[in-house]
Amino acid sequence: MREAQAIAKLSHPNVVVVYDVGAHQDKVFVAMEFVDGHTLWYWMHAEPRAWPDVLKIFAAAGRGLAA
């Protein structure tokens, strides 16, 4: 719950937006932005990727994690 509340305060282009965090009937919920698309796993395996493209995607994910 604390982790979700902390991320709800974060604003970064590489992090999904969290709108609300709460509990209902002893279960925690996180209401977040819907991001249409595929997973990173899918992207990596859908077709061969050049290493600069892979590096660009992973660096962006790393910047989101660092935020």
C-alpha positions in Angstrom: 0.0 0.0 0.0 2.8 2.4 0.9 4.7 1.6 -2.3 1.6 2.3 -4.4 0.9 5.6 -2.6 4.5 6.6 -3.2 4.3 5.9 -7.0 1.0 7.8 -7.1 3.0 11.0 -6.3 5.5 10.3 -9.2 5.3 12.0 -12.6 7.6 10.5 -15.2 7.0 9.8 -18.9 8.4 6.2 -18.4 6.2 5.3 -15.5 2.5 4.5 -15.7 0.2 7.1 -13.9 -1.4 5.9 -10.7 -4.6 7.7 -10.0 -5.7 6.1 -6.7 -4.8 3.5 -4.2 -7.0 2.1 -1.5 -8.5 -0.9 0.2 -11.8 -2.6 -0.3 -12.9 -5.6 1.8 -9.3 -6.1 3.1 -7.9 -6.1 -0.5 -5.6 -3.4 -1.8 -6.4 -1.9 -5.2 -4.4 0.4 -7.5 -6.3 2.4 -10.1 -3.8 3.3 -12.9 -3.6 4.6 -16.4 -4.5 2.2 -19.2 -1.6 1.8 -21.6 -2.6 0.1 -24.8 0.0 -2.0 -26.4 2.2 -5.1 -25.9 4.5 -6.2 -23.1 8.2 -5.9 -23.3 8.5 -9.7 -23.6 6.3 -9.6 -26.7 8.2 -6.7 -28.2 11.5 -8.5 -27.6 10.3 -11.8 -29.2 8.0 -10.5 -32.0 10.9 -9.9 -34.4 14.7 -9.7 -34.4 15.8 -6.3 -32.9 19.0 -4.4 -33.4 21.0 -3.9 -30.2 20.7 -0.1 -30.4 16.9 -0.4 -30.4 17.0 -2.8 -27.4 19.4 -0.6 -25.5 17.1 2.5 -26.1 14.0 0.6 -24.7 15.9 -0.8 -21.7 17.5 2.6 -20.9 14.0 4.2 -21.0 12.8 1.5 -18.6 15.8 2.1 -16.4 15.1 5.8 -16.2 11.5 5.1 -15.1 12.8 2.7 -12.4 15.3 5.3 -11.3 12.6 7.9 -10.9 
